[in-house]
Amino acid sequence: MTDARALNIGISIVPYTDSLERNRELVRVADDQLPDDLKPTGTMSQHVAASGKKARRMLGWHTSDPMETLRTAVRWHLEHPPATADSNFGADDRALASL
C-alpha cells in the first residue's frame, strides 16, 4: 500500500547497500539489460496509485515511518538469508558491462 510517505525504489535500495559495509555506486542500467531479479527496479510504464483507506477502516492498519519500516525489513533479510543463495552473478555482470 502506498500513502503520502511512500519511497521510490532508488531510496529503498540504499539501506540494503549501506548494510553491506562496502563501497558501492548505484548506477542506472537500461531496462532491457536488467537481470530478471532486478526488473522491478526498472522504469515503471505507469505510476502506481493506491490508498490505505480500506485497510485502515477494515483492519485498523496505520501508516508507519517508511525509513524505519525499511530498516526493519533490511534487518530481517540479513538475519534470514535464503537457504540456497544463487552465487551466479553473470546476468548482473552483463548488465553492468552494457554501460
Steps between C-alpha positions, in 0.01 A plus 500: 500500500617847445414824665654845496825372649582219256862460388626459146708194411826698488461616857383155605821335379737722700449334844574160343819622337600691814468178700769338284764726655681523167558775253223497246369711217140483384475526122204502263504215248265492201184306582560244224839418656373439853525144638162345582538552874559874450224567246270643773758778548469610137293780358131456568285574197214607724495671836345305785216668683378329813335584826509342842150626592330160475775328703474770765122470511474120494821385669607789716819531293693823536788656313848481644824678432623365163869516592448318830292234324774464241768464770288227663469317166876525435577369847259206449649408162854512638398278793311256273707445184364257242588137567638464148646825373577533130865599462482534121522872427554461125180688411598784733849517350350514147267783604790701643712430193227665289575841653 
